[in-house]
Amino acid sequence: KVNWSKYPVCMYVLSSFITNFGDLYDELNFTYNDSGFVLNPGTQPCDHFSLSGVITAVIAVFYILIFILAIPGNLVIGLVIGLSKQSLQPSDLYLLHLAVADLLLAVTLPFWTTSVIQGWVFGDAMCKIVTILQEVSFYTSILFLTCISVDRYLVIVRALEARRTNRQMVSWGVCASVWMVGTFLSLPGFFSSAHRAQNSTLTVCSELYDPSRADTWRLATRISRHSLGFIIPLAVMLVCYGITIQRLLHIRGGFQKQRAMRVIVFVVVAFLLCWTPYHVAVMVDTFFRAKIVPYQCPARMAVDQTMFATHSLGLLHSCVNPVLYAFVGEKFRRRLRQIMRKMGIPKKTTMTRSSRSSMSGSAVTVETPSSSTTLVHQ
């Protein structure tokens, strides 16, 4: 043992250190107990938003109605275009594949309907499969619409009606390329996983990244989605259709070609109306996650709810095209009537003829239970 009494200087230094440390501890302890430990809300994860029972029921019914309309509607489009005796023009071929892409999106709706009601119950593997199918449909839809705009530009502006066989061969190659590109761009769907939502008892199917690399992966996939899945195709479509419409306004017989383009223009507009709000919401969420724009949890919750609502609007696109064909596409309706006639489906028609002495022709009105068409014979 050391007799510290023999070392008065050491004793003085040691006692001074103990006294000062005690005072420092008391000060720290007093400060902690007095003010408490305050968390920075900006660094805390936000709660996962939940839907009320009424909203859940409305969304579930909405998804079911879309599914009921999308499946038979797109099957009819495929049947009418596929059974055409004439060789398919590139634009018709792209529209056929667009219907297939919408069918893929419609197939995922029963899974999302169940997920809204009681959470994801289909396991991790189905979460990845359903997400990838949805992503493939999303990318291929906008890519096929872009191909249609380029084809219309080449035909009308560049007058490439000649060498039709080559155009058809190229169009098949383009379709194969679009499916390959869409599948490749959908591979980030493998990051989706079935997991328990934060501060919730429900299991959800959503992106689940490695925490150490989450920001990098999410930013990379978002940039790919925004650029290749929306901004670049939209820019190509706007340029092609802008030049094409300008050309049609300055050529003879342009009115008939404008009528032929009505379906295509309506299809593009419908896609933009359905998916643009979702892209804007996802872009805002990307700015939040990349810390480009500061946010608090209320703003983040509002963006999450907006993304969910606009995504539901995007799913509506899978049943919009058949409706557009039925109301806008005259050639489509004519082909559908021919197929129905060959299949022996009865169609009750009543014909009334009316003539006026002041007119050089007669009007024949054909009335059906669903529509009325007036034909003028000169």
Helices and strands as residue ranges (DSSP letters): G 4-6, H 8-35, G 41-43, H 53-82, H 90-107, H 109-118, H 123-156, H 164-185, G 187-191, E 192-196, E 203-207, H 214-226, I 227-231, H 232-248, H 254-260, H 262-289, H 297-315, G 316-319, H 320-328, H 330-342, E 350-355, E 362-367, E 372-377
